[in-house]
Amino acid sequence: MLEALSWGLAASISLMLGAWIAVALHPSRTVISVSMAFGAGALISAVAYELVLESVEAGQGLKVVIGLFLGSVAFTIGDRAIERMGGVEDPGSTGQQHQGSPLAIVLGAVLDGIPESLVLGLSVAIGGQVSASFVVATFLSNFPEGVAASSGLEEAGWAPGRIYGLWALVVAASVVSAGIGYLVFSASAATGASVQAFAGGAILTMLADSLMPEAFEMGGPKVGLATVAGFVVALAVAAL
């Protein structure tokens, strides 16, 4: 149980680190946009090689397809709910981040982080090895999410304590989810495939809807190179 909780914390703690960097050091818009793009690339790699490919090769293709769409629908519904609560998606000509976009990134962190943690707990429960590359890729991608969303929330008027508190709740939810995965989920490969695919669907939708458009709005064409760099780094970790 303790091992499962530890993996959940290790994979999600970079959200808090990113929030501290954003609030304490106030990185430039270029740094934020490049870090967002790098994290997007790492997330694409994690979805392709850690959340989807293994499950498809194990013969769980249908469950993967269903899980991907359910994760996408869940993120879309949550994102629209944030909009209706007053968030604004279009940054406009000023390039300023508004509350809707950073909260959408936070939502993406929740919707992909909780299933990821469930999978980590499940891996420990069945006696299998937790993929170090998956943990590293998740850590690398969570860091710029924390930076980007926290910078946007600070611009929207959130106090530092409120920002830290929000991310502390996300990290706590991820840790608890790892424990739930350890205690509740069976050793079924199909269960793992469904949970992983749900996370992948939420991640891909968040990337297309929030993280990558915001990165390009702030950083321009250079974010393309940063995205590929993040993909290559995560892929290298998986290969090693």
Buried (B, 14 or more C-beta within 10 A) or exposed (E): EEBBBBBBBBBBBBBBBBBBBBBEEEBEBEBBBBBBBBBBBBBBBBBBBBBBEBBBEBEBBEBBBBBBBBBBBBBBEBBEEBBEEEBBBEBEEEEBBBBBBBBBBBBBBBBBBBBBBBBBBBBBBBEEEBBEBBBBBBBBBBBBBBBBBBBBBBEBEBEBEEBBEBBEEBBEBBBBBBBBBBEEBEEEBBBBBBBBBBBBBBBBBBBEBBBBBBBBBBBEEBBBEBBBBBBEBBBEBBEE
